Amino acid sequence: MEKIKKSMTQAIIFHDRGLLRLGGPDAWSLLQGLVTADLTSLAADRAVYTALLTPQGKYLFDFHVSLAADPGGDTAGATGGAAGGTMLLEAAGDRLPDLERRLMLYRLRASVTIEPVDPQPAVAIVFGDDAAGAAGLPATPGAMRHSGALTFMLDPRLAALGVRLYGPAALIESWLRAQGIETVQPAVFARHRIALAVPVGGVDLLLDKTIMLEAGLDQLGAVAFDKGCFVGQELTARTHYRGLVKRRLVPVLLEDAEVEPGFAIMAGEREAGEIRSVAPGMALALLRLDRLGEPLAAGGGTVHPRPASWQTDLLERSSGRQQND
């Protein structure tokens, strides 16, 4: 069976991301009381990945939170945590107006400004063997730095996912050329992301349906069970402490299978899951945990679950099931 190989350092420039700016003395406390992650770790050199849920604990938005540099682009001028500072939220571009409206609803009388960044910077991601080194970052998820008009952020979910890069498109392209980093097609990065079991909103994370633990977002640092209240906390905590998760997003290799998002995955005559993101030869699928280790089929071919290295619980479950069979 094919194995996912490490790649050279490569880059993709996104055309579907956007940034929202939150400022004012109450900005940090407002966001801290809403989102699933604990923002006390937010700092000039540290970004956070988090989500905003419905009151029923279902997915609405996910985004990266970082501190803006001062006007001179100096990291030292940025402050975070309860001390304040302007925060930047990077989210799906087509959902940025909805995120802005949702935050405005929660703002009430708080002293917070909420507005899209203008002009919007380009967003890129550098991934591969030495992405962090090329960006001058330690291999710590969330590590970040500002350099002039460019911001470098090692993805807070997984270091292996790559370095996020914000700034004017011309400067990003110039930096990539100077580093000898090739830009690639979206399918190349999609395959890299899927192999790491990292979901994206709209395809893997379904609006008002997905729960955090099914997507593994708790293990990717997006949920803090000890931070106090956040929107949707009750369901999220109950699912966690009672062990109620019965399905998870898992990378799968496709053998002679022609699939699209939404295709059913079968274990014999029983439905075992659903295809979500698709890339050449592989997909991210929502699978029933009691079907891991069984022969699975979809799209006229065979589906082979291949949990990511960080999904240790699924690796153990899948291996144990296969040995018992």
N, C-alpha and C positions, 0 to 999 in steps of 0.2 A: 504494500500500500504506500502511496505517495506520502512523503513527509514535507512539511513546510520548512523551507530553507531560509536562513538569514539572508538579507539582501544588502546590497551596497547602500550607502546613504543616498536617499532620493527625496524629492519634495513634490507636494501637490499644492496648488493655489486654489483655495475654495472660492466659489462664486455664490454661495448660498448661506453665508454667515454674516452676522451683524453685531454691533456693540451698543449697549445701553449704558448711560452714565447716571450714577446715583451720587448725589452730594448733599451736604448739609449736616448739621450737628446730630440729627437723629437717624441718618441713613443706615449706619451699621446696626443699631439696635432694632430698627424696623426689619431689616433683612434677616437678622439673627433669629427673630421671633417667627419668621415665616418658613424658612428653608430647612431642608433635612440635615444638612451638614452643620458642624460647629465652626463658626467663623472666627473663633478666638485664635485660631492658628494663622489667620490671614495676616500677612506682613509685607513689607516692601520687597522681600525676597522669597515670598511664598504665596502661591495661588491655591484656590480651593475649587473643587468640582461639587456641585450640589443640584438639588431639584426642588421645584415647587409643586405641591400636590393639591388635589381637591380635598375638601374636608373629609371625604370618604376614603382618603388614602390612595387615590388613583393618580397616575401620571398626568401632569399638565405641561411642565417645562423642565428642561435640564440646561445647565449653563455653567461656564467657568467664571469664577469671580477673582478679580485681581485688583490691585491698587494702581491708580494712575500715577505716572511720574509727574514731578513738578514741571512747570513750563520749560525748564531748561533740559528736561529729559534725564534728570538725575534721580536715581533710585533713592538716594539719601533724603530727598525732599518729601518722599511719600511716607505717610503714617497710616496705621490701620488699627483694627480692634476697636475697643471702646473709645480710643483717643480720637477717632474720626478719620477723615481722609476721603477723597473721591474714589468710588469703586466703579470698576468696569465689569459689565456682565456680557460675556460672549455667548450668543445663542443662535438658533436657526434664524436666518434673515427673514423668512416669510412669516415667522411667529413673533418677531420683535414688537410689532404694534400691539399684539394681544398681551404680551408680557408687560409692556408699559401700562396698558389699561388695567391689568390685574393688580399691579403694584400700586397704581393710583387709587384703586378701590380700597386697598388696605392702609393707605397712607393716613387717611382721616386728618387729624390736626398736627401730625408730626411735621417737624421742620426738615423736609426732604425735597430735593429737586430730582425729577426723573425725566430724562430726555435722551433721544438717540444721539450718539456721537456724530458730530458734523464738522468736517466731512468724515464719512465712514472709512476706516483703514481697511486695507486688504488683510486677509487672514490666510496663512499658509501653514503647512505642517511639514517638518523635516523628519524623516524616519529612516531607520536602517541601523547598521552596526555602530556608527559613531556619531549619531545625531546630537547627543548631549555634549560631546567633546567639541564638535564643530561650532556649537552655539556658546561654548565657554561656560557650561553649567555642570554642577555636580549631578550624579546619577540618582537624584532624590526626587520622587514625584512631587510636582508642584513648585520645584525650584524655579526662580525667575530672576531676570535682570533687565534693566533698560540700558540701551546704548544709543544715545541721540534720539532719533525718531523711531527707532525699532525697539520692540519688546520681545524677549525670548522667554518662553515658559515651557518647562518640561511637563508634559501632560500630567495633571494631578491624579488621574486614574491609574495609569501604568507607565513607568518609565519607558518600557519597550514600545509604547504607542508612538512616541516621538515628541518633537519640540514644536510647540505652537509659536507662530511668529506673527506679530501685528505691526503694521506700519504702512506707509505709502507704497503702492504696488511697484513703482519704479525702484525704490530703495530695496525692497525685498528681492526683486529680480536681480539687481546689481549685487547684493550680498550673496545670493545663490551662485551667480557666475563667478564671483571672487573665490568662493569656496569649492568651485568645481562640482557643484551639486546639480544633477539633472532633474528637471521637472518631468513627471510621468502622468499618464492618464488616470482618471478616477478609479478605474477597475483595479489598478495595481495597489492603490492604497486600500480599497475596499477589501481586497483579499488579505492584506496585512492586518487590518482591523478585525475582520471576521475570525481569522485564525487566533486572535487574542481574546475573542469573546467579548468585545466591547460594542455595546449597542448604540444605535443612533435613533433620535426621535423621529417619529413619523413612519418608520418602517419596523424597527424592532421594539420601540417603545410606543405603544398605541395610546392615543389621546383618550383619557378618561376610562382606560381599561387596564393597562399594565400596572402591576404593583411592584414596588422597589425590589423586593427580595427575589421575585421570579426573574428579574433582569440581572441579578447579582450585583446591583448597585451598592448594596451595603458592603460587600467585599471589595468594591472598588473605591471605597472611602467616601461615598456620597451620603451616608447615613450615620448620625451620632445618636446612639440610644441613651446616652447619659447627659445630653446637653440641656434637657428641659423641653418645653413644649415647642411644637412646630405644627403647621397645618397638615392634617392627615396622620398625626403621630399615633393615634389610638390603634388604627388598623395595622400600621407598620410595626408597632411594638408588639401587638398581640400575635401577628404572624410570626415574628421573630421568636418570641419567648415560648410560644406553644408549638413551634416546629410545624407550622401549617403549610409550608411550601411543598407543593406536589409537582410543580413544573419549573424548568429552568431553561434559560437561553444557553445553547450549547453549539459550538462549531461542528459542522458535519462535512465529511467529504462525499462527493457525489460520483457515483460510478454508473455511467450510462443513463443518467437521470437528467431529464430536461424539466426544470422547475422554474416557478416564478413565486414571488411573495404571495402568501396565502394558500399555497398548495398543501394538501393534507399529507401527512406522513403516516404510513400504516405499519402495524405489527400484525401480520396475518390479516384477519378480518376486522381488527380493532384499530381505531384511530389512536396514534401515539403522539401526535404533535402537529406542528405547522411550520412551514418554511417562512422565514422572515427575509433578512437581507440575502442577496445572491451575488456571488462573484464567480469567475470562471473556475469550475471544478469544485466549488465549495459553497456553503451557505451557513447562515446562523439560523438555528431552529429552536422553537419553543417545544421542548420534549417533556413528556411525562417521565418522572424519575423512576417509576416502576418498570419502564420499558428500556432503560439503559442496559446495554449488553445483549439485547435481542436483535435478530435480523430485522432491518427496517427497510421500507420501500417508499418511493415517491417518484412521480414523473416517469414511470416506465423503467426505473433503474433502482439501484441499491443505495441506501443512505448509511454512512458509517460515522457514528458519533465520535468526535475527537476533542474531549474537553481541553481547554487551555491549561497551561502549567499552573496558573494561580487557582484553578478550580479543583483544588486537592480533594474536596469532599466528593465531587463527581468522578474524578479519576479512581478513587478508592471504590466507589459504588459500582462503576462500570467494570473494573477489574474483578471485583468479588463476584459479580453476577456471571461474568464469562467463565470464571473458574468453577462456579457451582454448576453451570450448565455442562 
